[in-house]
Amino acid sequence: MRSCRVALAQMNATVGDIAGNCGRIKALMDEARTAGAGIVAFPELAVTGYPPEDLLLRRAFCVASRDAIEPLADASAGIIAIVGFVDWHQGDAYNAAAVLVDGRWADTYHKRRLPNYGVFDEERYFAPGQRVPVYRAGEFTFGVSICEDIWYPGLPLDAMALGGAELCININASPYHRGKLLDRSRMLATRAADNLIAVAYVNSMSGQDELVFDGGSLVFGANGGLVARGRQFEEELLVADVDLDEVAQRRLHDPRRRVELRDRDSRIDVEHIDLGFTPGVSADALRRPVHDMMCDEEEVWKALVLGTRDYLGKTGFREAVIGLSGGIDSSVVAAVAVDAIGAANVVGVSMPSRYSSEHSRGDAKALAEMLGIRYLSVPIEPAHGAMLEMLADAFEGTEAGTAEENLQSRQRGNVLMTLSNKFGWIVLTTGNKSEMATGYATLYGDMAGGYAVIKDVPKTLVYRIAEWRNRQPGGPVIPRNAIDKPPSAELRPDQLDQDSLPPYEVLDPILEAYVEDDRTADEIIAMGFDPETVRRVITLVDRNEYKRRQAPPGVKITPRAFGRDRRLPLASKWRGI
């Protein structure tokens, strides 16, 4: 069998750490050589980390990225390495892949298709590439593309395949959201089968601010069949053997290729480059590892853990503090934090008020004991009473209401931020997406903090991931009562979330339709929801944009995260009802 052993290095790069990222690239080159790989591919912008955002507007940053390639080329002896970097070329920046061959920098590919939607702003920073090179390495030919290049039918993949490439190496920094791995798999299988070309797709594995890159690198044969799949949310060198004879046989049996070669646009020039190097062929057993896909709940949990761990690690925080209410949200955030940075580095703080129930206090302490974290109790009643007394003259003649209730939340935010200030702990906030969407949160209160772990996780999903985590080896980590009891902010006697919001089983599907899918009120009502409830929810979402703008960053889980994906004006007369 004529084959090529490909190593896909789904590495965790840090934005701006060019020296550190290059050190990791060199180590993985060594690992790939040891595994007998002929080609090793690294993620999109592996040298700089992704996304560098406005660092790309600094010429020195772009030049430093390009300057890092020559030393990497020196390290590529005996192997072909495809490395993502920022190329500073003729006064402009390009999202690029360096083709390093046996100790030399042989060529550079520039990304042709620049995404400018959702979380992407690449047209802001990069010039588009124009070339479609096809490389010969001994007995086989391959092409290189970058992320968005392969999401579209047509250029550059079709030209690459018609130009003779048997394998496309596609390097990526593809952000995670729920179900994204399945979306990628379907797309890549289609591209491979339609173009009769094998595809090796390497993805980054890291957390960067709100974004998580989940790995899950993929290899598909020319028939669209899965050859290999990497692990999600883990650094890994995925090594797989690609059957090149299968590509040739598929093309021999399929007349479409001959028709396309006859009819293709003559303006599309493919540049053929002989690399003058024949990669070694491994004689050991065939490698085609296919790791299992995760269930929905595991995928979300792992994304939260990775996003939290990398945000804290890359911003220099070693310890975190969390306000524990005894409820489901703070319990899940605390458990994620423990999985991310270890129990010894997490502090839970109970801050009871006059309205805090005994079971809430007990559940907060039980959670701390189950997780093995440090536990503090700081009652806020003295401060709450003092604030009410301070405001008594100003509030004279008015009825107690939301302002008085929110005083308690703001006192808790003050306590947590003061502890952070004193000990250098980052405050992890505990609000979920359902609360952020409807404004069921207090500015400078429970929204105060440095990182909002579950801000993109709907409440109903919070329950599901808690149940999943409790079923894992080692036993439950979240008290049963925190899951089973009705959710409450406990800012007034006998308060329940359901007093202010529809039941979460009703609320979350409405929010998904309005926030994720941009459905109109009439369309959502036609889905079977109560008209009054729909209009009330839409009003809450629309009028609380100002709160969301002031929320900390948090892990992106859904296709339409607040702030990163969904961007609406604060001052607007348009109403969705």
N, C-alpha and C positions, 0 to 999 in steps of 0.2 A: 504494500500500500504506500502510495506517495502521500506523505503527511507533513504537517508542520506543528511543532509543539509551541503553543502560545501560553505565556504567563501574563495574567491580568492582575496588576498590583492595586487593589482597592485600599489606598493608604489614607491616613488621617493627616491632611496638611493643615497648617496654621497660617492664616492670612498674614502676610508681611514677614514671616520668618523664613526668608529665602535660604539662609545658611542651614537652618534646621531641616527644612523640607528637602534640600539637596542631599544632606547627609542620609536622610531616610531613603531617598531615591537610589543612592549608591548602594546602600545595604540591601535593598530589594533586587537590584541588578545582580548582586552576588548570589542571592538566594535563587533567582531565576536560572542563572548559569548552573548552579548546583543541581537544580531540578531537570536539567537537560533541555531547557527551552531555547528555541532559535530566535524568538521575538519576545520581548517584554514590553508591555504598554502601561503607561501611567495616566492618571486622570487629567482632565481638562484643567489647565493652569495649576498643575501640581507644584511647580516651582514657587508660585506666589501665594497659593491658596485661593479658594473661590468662595464668594465674589469679593474682589478687592475694592469694588465700588470707586469712590472718588480718589483713592490712591492712584488710580489709573490716569488721573489728570496731572500727576506729578511726573515730569519727564525723568527725573532721577530714579524713580521707582521702576519705570519701564526699562530704562537702560540697565539697571541692576539685574532685572530678570533676564534680559538678553545676555549680559555678561556671565551669568551663571551657567550657560549652556556648554561653553568650551570645556570646563573642568568635568562636566558630566560626560561629554563626548570621550574624554580621556579614559573614563571609567568603563566604557562600553566594549572593551576588548572581548572578542569572541562571541558577540551577540548583537542583535539589532534592538535598539531601544527607541520607543516612541514616547516623547516627554512633552506634556503640556506646559506652555509658558507664555508670557507676554513678549511679543516681538516688537521692538522699536525699529521701524524700517522706513527710510526715506521720509522722516518727519511725522510719522503716524504710528499708532499702536494697533497691533493685530492680536487677536486670540489665535494662538499658533501651536503647532506641534512640530517639535524638532525630531528629525529622523537621524538617529545616531547609529553609526555602523562600524563596528570593530575598531573603536578608538578614534573615529573622526565624525564630524558633523557633516552629513552628506546632503541634507536638504531640509527645507522648512515648508510645511503646509499651513496656509492661512484659512481660517474658518470662513465659509462662504455665506451661510445663513445666520444672521444675527437676531436672536429673539428679543422682542421688545414688548412683552406682555407679562401679566402676572408679576412675578418677583424679578423678572429680567429687564435690564436696561442697557443691553449691549450696544445698541445703536448710539447711545450717549457716549460710548467710550472707544469703540473699535471701528476700523475701516474693514470692509468685506474683502475676502480673498477672491481671486479670479482664476487660479489654476486648478486643473484636475490632474495631478500626477499619478502615474502607475509605476510601481517599482518592481524591478526584477531582482530576485535574490536566488541565484542558482537555478533550480528547476521550477520555481514557482513565482507567481506575481501577486502583488497585493497593493491596496490603496489605503489611504488614511483619511479619515474625516473626523469632525468634532461635533459632538452632541447634536445640536439642532439640524445639522446637515443631513442626518438620517431620518428625521421625523417627517420629512416631506418625500412623496414620490418624486422621481425626477432627479435633477441635478443635486449633488454631484454623483450620487450612487449609480444612477443608470449609465452615465458616461464612463465611470470607473469600470463598471462591469462589462460594458460593450468594448471598452478599451483593453480588455483581457485580464483584468484583476480577478483572481480566484478567491481572494479573501479581502474583506474590508475590516480594518481596525478602527473602531469608533471610540474616541476617548471622551469622557463625560464628567460633568458635575451636575447631576440631575437631582433636584431637590425631592425630598420625600413628601408625599401625603398619602392618606389611607388608600390602599389599592393601587398605588403607582407601579409597583413591580409587575402586576398583572397587565397593566396598560402597556408598559414597555415591552413585555414578552410578546403580546399580540402584535404590536407594531413591528418589532424586529423579525418575527417569524414571517410576516407578510413581505417585508422588504427583502429578506433573504430569498424567499420562494419566487417572488416576482422578478428578481434580477438574476436568479440562478447563481448566487454568490454566497459563500460562507461569511458570517458576521461574528466578530469578536468585540464585545461591548464591555468596556471597563468603566466602572463608576466609582466616584469618590465615596469615602466613608468617614463622615465627620459631622460635628455640630459647629455652626457658625452663626452667632447671634440668634435670630429666630429660625434659621434654616437648619434642617438635618439632611444629610446625604447618607443614604442607607446601604450603599454597597450593592449587593445582589447582582454582581457582574454576570454577563450571559454570553454564551456561545451558541450560535445556530448554524446548522448545515444548509447547504444550497437547496434542500427540499423543504426548508422551514421547520425542520425538526430540532428539538432542543438537544444540544450536545453537552453543555455544562452550565451550572448555575452556582454562583458564589453565595456565601452566607450573608445575611442581612445584619447590619449594625455591628459588624466586626471587621477589623483589619484582617486582610487575607491576601495571600498570593494564590490566585486560582490558576491552576495549571491544567491545560486540556490539549488533546491532540485533535487537529482538524484534518479530515479526510479530503485531500485535494483531488484525488481520482473521482470522488463522488461528484465534485463540481464539474469536471470534464465530462463525465458520463451523463449528467443531467442536461448539460448544454448540447451534447450530441443527440439526445433524444427529443429535444424541444425545438420545433421549427420557429417559434416566436423570435428567438435570438437572431436567426438569419434575416427575418423580415425587418427587425429593428436595426440591424447593421446596415441593411440596404436603405432604409428610410430615415435614418437618424439625421439630425440637424448638422450639416457640415460645418456650422459655425462653432460647434463645441469641439474644441481641440483637446485631446488627451496628450499629456506630455509623458513620454516613456523614458524612464531613467533606470539604467543598469547600475546597481549598487556595487558590482564587482566583489560580491561576498556571498558565499554559500553557507548558510547556517547549518550547524551540525544536526543530525537526525538521531534522536534518542532510540536506543535499542531495547529499553525496558518496557514493561507492560503498558498497554494502552490506558491513557488517562481520560476519563470523561465523568468527572464528579458532578452529581446533581444533588445539591443540598435542598432540604425540604423548605417549602414556603411556610411562613408563619400564619397563624390565624389572626383575625382582625385585632383582637384584644392584645395579643402578645406583641404584634407589630407596633401598636400605639404605645404600649408600655416601654418597649425597647427604645422607641424614638424619644420619649420623654426623658428616659435615663441618659441616653447619649447626648441629647441637647443640653440637659442640665449639667452633666459632668464636663462637657467641653466648654460651655459658657463660663462656668466657674474656673476651670483650669486655665483657660486661655486669657481670662481677665485678672488672674492672680488671686482669686479667693480660695481659701482652703476650708473654711467652715461656713455653715449656713444656720440661720435661725428662722423658726416658723412659729406663727401664732397658732396654738392648738385650741380648737373650740370643742373637740369631741365629735365633730361632724365628719361627713364623708370626704369633703373636699380637702380639709387640712390633713386628714388621715392619709389620703392618697398622695398628697404633695410630700408629706414626711416620709412615706415609704419609698417614693421615687428618689428622694434625696439620699436616703440610706443606701439604696442600690447604686446610686451614682457616686457618692463620695465616702461612704462608710459611716456606720453608726457613731463612731467616736468623733466625727466632725459635724454632727447635727445636734442642734439645741432646740427643744420644744418648749414654748412658753404658754402657760395657761394664764389668762387675764380675766378672771370672773368679775362680773358686775352684780348689781342687786337682782338682775333678772336671770342670771345663769342658774340652770337647774343642777341638782346634785348629780344626775346621771351624766350631764355634759362634763362636769368637772372630773367625775370618775372615769369617763370614757377617754378623756384627754390623758389622764395619768396611765390608764391601762394601755393606751397606744404607745406611750413612751416606754413603758416596761416591755411590751412585746417587741418593739424595735430595738431596744437597748440604747436609746439616746438619752442625753442629759435632759433633765426636766426641771423647769423653774415655774414657780407660781407667783405672779405679780398682780394682786387684786387691784382693780382700777376704781373701786368705789370712792376712796378718798379724793382722787382727782375729779371724778365725775360729779360728786357732791359739791366740790369747790367750784367747778365750772358753772354748775346750775346756780349756785349762790352768786357768783360774779355777774351772771347774766340776768339775775332776777329783776332788776330795775328795768333793763332794756326789754325784757319779755313780759312785763307787767300788763295784765289785761288780755293776754293771748292764751289760747289753749295749747297744751303740750302736744307735740306732734313729731314729725320727721326730724326736725332740727335737734330736738332734745335726744331722740333715739340715736342719731348719728354722732352725737358727742361721745358716746361710748366707743364707737368704732374708731373715732379720731384719737381718743386717748390710747387705744390699743396700738394704732399706727405710731403714735408718739413714743410709746414704750419700746416697740420693736426697733424703730429707727435710732433711738438713744442707745440701746444695747449694741446695735450695729456700729454706731459712732464710737462707742467705748471700746469694743473688743475686736472690731474689724470683721464681724460676721456679715455676710450678705443676707438680706431679708428676702425670703421666697414667699411671694404672695400666693393666695389660695383660691382666687376667683376663677370660675369656669366660664366657658363660652356663652352659655345660656344667660348667666348673670351679666357678663360684659355686653352682650347684645342688647339687653333690656335696661341696662343702667342700674341693675339691682346690686349696687356696690357703692361704697362711700369714698369720694375723693379725699385724699390725705388721711384716710382711715384704713380699711382693709385693702385698698388699692396701693398703699404706700409700700415701696420695696424696690428691689433691684432686679428681680427676675420673676416672671409670672408663669410658672411651670405649666398649668393646665388652662391657660387663657383661651386656647383654641380647641378645648375638649368639651363638647356638649354634656350637660348634666347626666343624661341617660347613659352616655358612654362612660362617664366617671364611675357609675355603679358597675358597669360591665367589667372594666379593667380592674376594679377592686376585687371583684369575685374571682377573676382570672388569677390575680396575684396571690390570693389566699389559697388557691389550689396547687400552687407550685411546691416542689420539694422543700422541706424545712418547716412546713406548716403555715397556718395563717399569720399574717403580720398586722392585719387591720381588725379591730374588735367587731364582733358580729353586730353589736348594738349600733355602732357608727353607720353600718350599712342599712340596718332595718328601721331605724327610727325616722319619723318624718323630718325633713330638713327644716331648720329654723335659724334665723339670725340672732334670736333671743335678745332683742333690743327693747322689747316690751313684754308684759305678762302674756303667756300662752301664745306667743307669736309663731306662725308657720309661714314658710315661703309661699304656700298656696293661698294665703290671705292676699298677697300682692300680685301673684303671677298665676297663670293657668297651670294645671298639673304639668310636670315636665314631659310626660308622655304625649301631651298635646302641644306644648310649647315648642319642643325641639323640632318636630317635623315642619311647623310653620316657619321657624327660624331658618331651617335648611332651605325651604322653598324661597324665602325672601332674601336671605343673606347670601347663600351659596349659588342659587339659581336665578336670582333677580326676577322672580315671578311677581306679577301684579297682585293686588288685593283680590280682584275678581277671579284671577286664575287660581289663587289659593283657596278661595271660598268654593270654587267649582270642584276642588279636590275633596270636598266633604267637610270642611271645617266651619265652625260657627262664625257668621259674618262679624258679629260684634267682637268676638275674641280676636279674629284676624286683624281687624282695624286697630284694636287696642295694642296688640303686639307690634304692628308696624309703626304706630305712633311712638311707642317706647324706643324702638330701634332708631328711628329717625332723630329723635330729640336728644339722644345720648351720645352722639358722635363726639362731642366735646370731651366727654369723660374718657372715651377710648383713646383719644389723642394723647392723654396724659398718663396712660397706663404703661408699666414697664414692658420691655420685650419679653416674649415667651415663645415656646416651641410651636412651630407651624405643623398642624396635624391634618387640617382639611384643605381642599383645593382653593378655598377662599378665606384666608385668614385676615382678620382685622389688621389694618395698617400696612401689612406687607403686600397683600393682594387687593383688598377692598379699600378704595380711596375715594372718599366723598367729601364735598365741601362742608365746612362748619356752618357758614352763613349761606343758607339756601332757602328759597320759598317753595321749592318743589316738594310735594308730599305724595307718598306712594299709596294714598287711600282715596 
